[in-house]
């Protein structure tokens, strides 16, 4: 390995990206990517700690110092393979994981300087492998047992990957026509290109994982049939049921859930109408309700669809927004207008059923609670009306009840999440679950961690 740089002698290498004005008019990926020279420089910032705290912050247990050492040596494909020993989706995680609150937050370099850009290095090596690798898939000896995985999102993909490597015959059932789950319907192309997801799914196919699309478990095929046919079943069905505010006027025609708005644009490429046959209404002025990553994705999609005004309406301040700082920064650069300390009260409309505005309550932050988070408090007598012709509600989702209705005997939380034990098994023998279906709406890397945990639980159960 090349000699490590003296601590602080090399600054964190910025990831090149499209100019904000240009990218606001297209759906191409914002990040351009590291060059080999830049990636090596960044890798040399890693201290190769004997006790790598960064790994403690990774739900997928990626061997971070090991893969970074390989980058410093110019062994990029080997670095990608090192990541894939524990995480089958490096191209995805390098782009959408909140590294700043996970691995990078614990980086020792970051105690005095900016932390090593672990996520950007992961993205670099994954892209390098995708463009350059000619490695043949390994041959795996089958163990004679089979597992059905319901849902081809991050939890299902991670579970399927680990199980196929353990010798199981794995079939993944996906309700949609495209594989990837939330990775393809919920995250825009400019943040996560579908080609990246497709490549990583193709890797599973080469290993022997079988995929069945357009099959909704519980409808197209009964869950009891799957439980009889397979030795175990994993539910990775996500949290696809949108949450609404329950305020007056939400019934108007141009009030969308973020799921609907993003699915039409991302999965169905509606932004490319008329080249595709899925039209999407291009609004002049639109309010996005919420402050998470999904809200930022909806805001930035609306900008690219040509909206003159895009307002992000959030009841706390920008500091409290759960979205990644990077996403908020990009959104503001692209022209999104922040309406902080505003709580939606009513959707205004006309007698034609068209949205004409959003009435909001002006808020202020109260005292911190026991978790240190300040609750928003209404400022008496202060309201604001925002003129818009559409609204996207992006305040969260809950697990889709379609499957659990077919399995009334399994235990669920009051929010509808499936309850699992330490091995990922539900209260029904042989039925496992993970990801958003079991924890509610969360991050991609947590879903991957759940999928891996369930795969280990299934192996223990069937062994």
C-alpha positions in Angstrom: 0.0 0.0 0.0 1.1 3.5 -0.7 2.4 5.4 2.3 -0.4 7.1 4.3 -0.4 10.9 4.3 0.4 12.8 7.4 -2.8 13.5 9.3 -4.3 16.7 7.9 -1.8 17.1 5.1 -4.3 16.2 2.4 -7.7 18.0 2.5 -10.9 16.0 1.9 -11.3 15.6 -1.9 -14.5 17.3 -3.1 -16.7 15.2 -5.4 -17.2 17.0 -8.8 -20.8 17.6 -9.7 -22.9 19.3 -12.3 -23.4 23.0 -12.2 -26.6 23.8 -10.2 -28.3 25.7 -13.0 -27.6 23.0 -15.6 -28.6 20.1 -13.4 -31.9 21.7 -12.4 -33.0 21.2 -16.0 -32.1 17.5 -16.4 -32.4 14.2 -14.6 -28.8 13.2 -15.1 -26.8 12.2 -11.9 -25.7 15.3 -9.9 -22.3 13.7 -9.0 -19.7 13.3 -11.8 -17.5 11.0 -9.8 -13.9 10.9 -8.5 -11.0 10.3 -10.9 -8.5 7.5 -10.0 -6.0 10.1 -8.9 -8.6 11.9 -6.6 -9.8 8.6 -5.2 -6.2 7.5 -4.3 -5.6 10.9 -2.6 -8.7 10.6 -0.5 -7.9 7.0 0.4 -4.5 8.1 1.7 -6.2 10.2 4.3 -7.4 7.0 6.1 -5.3 6.2 9.2 -5.9 2.4 9.0 -6.8 2.4 12.6 -6.2 -0.8 14.6 -9.6 -0.3 16.0 -11.7 1.1 13.2 -14.6 2.9 14.9 -16.0 3.7 11.4 -17.1 0.1 11.1 -19.2 0.4 14.3 -21.3 2.9 12.4 -22.0 0.7 9.4 -25.2 -1.5 9.7 -23.8 -3.8 6.9 -20.4 -4.2 8.7 -18.4 -3.2 5.6 -14.7 -3.7 6.1 -14.0 0.0 5.6 -10.3 0.3 6.2 -9.6 -2.8 4.1 -11.4 -1.5 1.0 -9.9 1.9 1.4 -6.4 0.4 1.6 -7.1 -1.4 -1.7 -8.2 1.9 -3.3 -4.9 3.5 -2.2 -3.1 0.7 -4.0 -5.1 1.2 -7.1 -6.9 -2.1 -6.7 -10.4 -0.8 -7.4 -12.2 -4.0 -8.4 -10.7 -5.8 -5.5 -11.9 -2.9 -3.3 -15.5 -3.3 -4.7 -15.3 -7.1 -4.0 -14.1 -6.4 -0.4 -17.3 -4.3 0.2 -19.5 -7.0 -1.4 -18.3 -9.5 1.2 -20.8 -7.9 3.5 -22.8 -5.4 1.3 -24.2 -6.5 -2.0 -25.2 -2.9 -3.0 -22.1 -0.7 -2.8 -23.1 1.5 -5.8 -26.4 2.2 -4.1 -25.1 2.8 -0.6 -22.2 5.0 -1.8 -24.9 7.4 -3.1 -27.8 7.3 -0.7 -26.5 6.2 2.7 -26.3 8.9 5.4 -22.5 8.4 6.0 -22.3 11.7 7.8 -24.3 10.2 10.7 -22.9 6.7 10.5 -19.4 5.6 9.5 -18.0 9.0 8.8 -19.3 10.4 12.0 -17.1 7.9 13.9 -14.0 8.4 11.7 -11.0 9.4 13.8 -9.7 11.8 11.1 -13.0 13.7 11.5 -12.2 14.5 15.2 -9.8 17.2 14.1 -10.3 17.5 10.3 -13.0 16.5 7.8 -13.7 12.8 7.9 -12.5 10.4 5.2 -15.1 10.5 2.3 -16.0 6.8 2.8 -19.3 7.1 0.9 -17.7 8.8 -2.1 -14.9 6.1 -2.2 -17.6 3.4 -2.1 -19.4 5.0 -5.0 -16.1 5.3 -6.9 -15.1 1.6 -6.6 -18.6 0.4 -7.3 -18.8 2.5 -10.5 -15.3 1.3 -11.5 -16.3 -2.3 -11.2 -19.5 -1.7 -13.1 -17.6 -0.2 -16.0 -14.5 -2.5 -16.0 -15.1 -5.8 -14.3 -15.2 -9.0 -16.4 -15.2 -11.3 -13.5 -17.3 -14.5 -13.9 -19.8 -15.3 -11.2 -18.7 -17.9 -8.7 -20.2 -21.3 -8.7 -22.0 -22.2 -5.5 -22.9 -25.6 -4.3 -26.6 -26.0 -3.6 -27.7 -27.3 -0.2 -31.1 -28.6 -1.4 -33.3 -26.1 0.5 -35.3 -23.2 -0.9 -36.3 -19.7 0.3 -38.9 -17.3 -1.1 -38.1 -13.6 -0.8 -41.0 -11.2 -1.1 -39.9 -7.8 -2.4 -36.9 -6.9 -4.5 -36.0 -3.8 -2.5 -32.8 -3.4 -0.5 -33.8 -5.7 2.3 -34.9 -8.5 -0.1 -31.8 -8.1 -2.3 -29.5 -8.3 0.7 -31.3 -11.3 2.1 -31.2 -13.1 -1.3 -27.5 -12.3 -1.8 -26.5 -13.9 1.6 -28.8 -16.9 1.1 -27.6 -17.7 -2.4 -24.0 -17.7 -1.1 -25.0 -20.1 1.6 -26.3 -22.5 -1.1 -30.0 -21.9 -0.9 -32.3 -22.0 -4.0 -33.6 -18.4 -3.8 -36.6 -16.9 -5.7 -37.5 -13.2 -5.3 -41.1 -12.2 -6.0 -41.6 -8.5 -6.9 -45.0 -6.8 -7.3 -43.8 -4.2 -9.8 -42.4 -4.7 -13.3 -38.9 -3.4 -12.4 -36.6 -4.8 -9.7 -35.2 -2.6 -7.0 -38.2 -1.6 -4.9 -37.8 1.9 -3.4 -34.4 2.2 -5.1 -36.1 2.6 -8.4 -39.5 4.0 -7.6 -38.6 6.3 -4.7 -35.2 7.7 -5.4 -34.8 10.0 -8.5 -32.3 9.2 -11.3 -30.3 12.4 -10.5 -29.5 10.9 -7.1 -29.4 7.1 -7.9 -29.4 6.1 -11.6 -31.5 3.0 -12.3 -28.5 1.6 -14.2 -26.6 1.3 -11.0 -29.4 -0.7 -9.4 -29.8 -2.9 -12.5 -26.1 -3.8 -12.5 -26.2 -4.9 -8.9 -29.4 -6.9 -9.4 -27.7 -8.5 -12.4 -24.9 -9.7 -10.2 -27.5 -11.6 -8.1 -28.9 -13.2 -11.2 -25.4 -14.4 -12.2 -25.1 -16.0 -8.8 -28.3 -17.9 -9.4 -31.0 -15.9 -7.7 -34.3 -16.2 -9.6 -36.6 -13.2 -10.0 -40.4 -13.2 -10.7 -41.8 -9.7 -11.5 -45.5 -8.6 -11.6 -46.3 -11.0 -8.8 -48.0 -9.5 -5.7 -47.7 -12.0 -2.9 -51.0 -12.4 -1.1 -52.9 -11.6 -4.3 -51.2 -13.2 -7.4 -50.0 -16.0 -5.1 -51.3 -16.9 -1.7 -48.8 -16.6 1.2 -49.9 -20.0 2.5 -48.9 -21.5 -0.8 -45.4 -20.0 -0.5 -45.0 -21.2 3.0 -45.9 -24.7 1.9 -43.7 -24.7 -1.2 -40.5 -23.1 0.3 -38.6 -24.0 3.4 -38.7 -20.4 4.6 -40.1 -17.1 3.5 -38.7 -13.6 3.9 -40.9 -10.5 3.8 -39.1 -7.4 2.6 -42.2 -5.5 1.3 -41.2 -2.1 2.5 -43.3 0.8 3.8 -45.4 1.8 0.8 -48.5 3.2 2.5 -48.4 7.0 2.5 -49.3 9.0 5.5 -51.4 12.1 5.1 -52.0 15.0 7.5 -55.8 14.8 7.7 -56.3 18.5 7.1 -59.2 20.0 5.2 -58.8 20.1 1.4 -56.5 17.1 1.0 -59.1 15.5 -1.3 -58.3 18.0 -4.1 -57.1 16.4 -7.3 -53.6 17.8 -7.3 -52.7 16.8 -3.8 -50.3 13.9 -4.2 -48.5 11.5 -1.9 -44.7 11.6 -2.4 -45.0 7.9 -3.4 -47.3 8.6 -6.3 -45.4 11.7 -7.4 -42.0 10.1 -7.4 -43.1 6.7 -8.7 -44.6 8.3 -11.8 -41.5 10.3 -12.4 -38.8 7.8 -11.4 -40.1 4.3 -12.3 -42.3 5.3 -15.2 -40.0 8.0 -16.6 -43.0 10.4 -16.8 -40.5 13.3 -16.9 -39.6 12.2 -20.5 -43.2 12.5 -21.8 -44.0 12.4 -24.8 -41.1 10.0 -25.5 -42.8 7.7 -22.9 -46.5 7.3 -22.7 -46.8 8.2 -19.0 -47.8 11.9 -18.7 -47.2 13.9 -15.6 -48.7 17.3 -14.8 -46.1 20.0 -14.8 -47.2 22.5 -12.1 -46.2 26.2 -12.0 -46.1 26.4 -8.2 -45.9 23.5 -5.8 -45.6 22.9 -2.1 -43.8 19.9 -0.7 -44.8 19.1 2.9 -42.0 17.5 5.0 -38.3 17.9 5.7 -36.8 14.4 5.0 -34.9 13.0 2.1 -38.1 12.0 0.3 -39.3 15.6 0.6 -36.0 16.8 -0.9 -36.4 14.3 -3.7 -39.9 15.6 -4.5 -38.7 19.2 -4.3 -35.8 18.6 -6.7 -38.0 16.6 -9.1 -40.6 19.4 -9.2 -37.8 21.9 -10.1 -36.7 19.6 -13.0 -40.2 19.3 -14.2 -40.2 23.1 -14.7 -42.0 24.5 -11.7 -41.4 28.2 -11.3 -41.8 28.0 -7.5 -41.1 25.0 -5.3 -41.7 25.5 -1.6 -40.5 23.1 1.1 -42.9 23.5 4.0 -41.5 22.3 7.3 -42.7 23.0 10.8 -39.3 23.2 12.5 -36.2 25.0 11.3 -33.7 23.8 8.7 -31.4 22.7 11.5 -33.9 20.1 12.6 -34.6 18.7 9.1 -34.0 14.9 9.0 -32.8 15.1 5.4 -29.1 14.8 4.7 -27.3 18.1 4.7 -26.0 17.3 1.2 -29.6 17.0 -0.1 -30.8 20.2 1.5 -27.8 22.0 0.1 -28.4 20.7 -3.4 -32.1 21.6 -3.2 -31.4 25.2 -2.2 -28.7 25.5 -4.9 -31.3 24.3 -7.5 -33.9 26.9 -6.5 -36.1 25.2 -3.8 -37.5 27.9 -1.5 -37.6 26.9 2.2 -40.7 27.8 4.2 -39.6 26.7 7.7 -41.6 27.1 10.9 -44.8 26.6 8.9 -47.3 23.9 9.8 -50.0 23.1 7.1 -53.5 23.9 8.3 -55.7 23.7 5.1 -55.4 23.0 1.4 -57.3 25.8 -0.4 -59.1 25.2 -3.6 -61.9 26.3 -6.0 -65.2 24.9 -7.0 -63.5 23.0 -9.8 -61.6 20.9 -7.3 -58.3 22.7 -8.2 -55.7 23.6 -5.6 -55.2 27.3 -5.2 -53.1 27.6 -2.1 -51.9 26.3 1.3 -52.9 27.9 4.6 -50.2 27.5 7.2 -49.7 28.2 10.8 -46.6 30.2 11.8 -44.6 28.2 14.4 -41.7 28.8 16.8 -39.5 26.3 18.6 -40.2 25.6 22.3 -37.9 24.1 24.9 -36.0 20.9 24.2 -37.6 17.6 25.2 -35.8 14.7 27.0 -34.3 13.8 23.6 -33.0 17.3 23.1 -35.4 18.0 20.3 -37.4 21.2 20.4 -41.1 20.9 19.7 -42.8 23.4 17.4 -45.4 25.7 19.0 -48.0 27.7 17.2 -47.5 31.5 17.2 -51.0 32.7 18.1 -52.7 34.8 15.4 -50.0 34.3 12.8 -50.8 32.5 9.6 -49.4 32.5 6.1 -51.0 31.5 2.8 -48.7 30.1 0.1 -50.1 30.3 -3.5 -49.6 27.0 -5.2 -51.5 24.8 -7.7 -50.3 21.5 -6.3 -49.1 19.9 -3.1 -47.0 16.8 -2.4 -47.3 15.2 1.1 -43.9 13.8 2.1 -44.3 13.3 5.9 -43.7 9.5 6.0 -45.0 6.1 5.2 -46.1 3.0 7.0 -45.8 -0.7 6.1 -48.3 -1.8 3.4 -51.0 -3.9 5.1 -51.7 -5.9 2.0 -49.7 -9.0 3.1 -50.3 -8.8 6.8 -54.0 -8.8 6.2 -53.5 -12.2 4.7 -51.5 -13.3 7.8 -53.6 -12.0 10.7 -51.9 -14.3 13.1 -48.5 -12.5 12.9 -47.7 -9.9 15.6 -47.6 -6.3 14.5 -46.9 -3.0 16.3 -49.6 -0.3 16.6 -48.1 1.3 13.5 -48.5 -1.9 11.5 -44.8 -2.9 11.5 -44.2 -6.6 11.6 -42.6 -7.6 14.9 -39.6 -9.9 14.6 -37.2 -11.6 17.1 -33.4 -11.2 17.2 -33.1 -13.6 14.2 -35.6 -11.7 12.1 -38.4 -14.3 12.5 -42.0 -13.3 12.9 -44.4 -15.0 15.3 -45.2 -17.4 12.5 -42.7 -20.3 12.2 -40.6 -20.1 9.1 -41.7 -16.6 8.2 -39.1 -13.8 8.5 -39.2 -10.1 7.8 -37.0 -7.1 7.7 -36.4 -3.6 6.3 -39.2 -1.0 6.4 -41.9 -3.7 6.7 -40.5 -4.5 10.2 -39.1 -1.2 11.3 -41.2 1.4 9.5 -39.7 3.9 7.0 -35.9 4.1 7.5 -32.7 4.1 5.5 -31.4 1.8 2.7 -28.5 0.6 4.8 -30.7 -0.3 7.7 -32.8 -2.3 5.4 -29.7 -4.1 4.1 -28.6 -4.8 7.6 -32.1 -6.3 8.4 -31.9 -8.5 5.2 -28.5 -9.8 6.3 -29.7 -10.5 9.8 -32.8 -12.4 8.5 -30.6 -14.4 6.1 -28.4 -15.5 9.0 -31.6 -16.3 11.0 -33.0 -18.4 8.2 -29.7 -20.3 7.9 -29.8 -21.0 11.6 -33.4 -22.0 11.5 -33.0 -24.4 8.5 -29.7 -25.8 9.8 
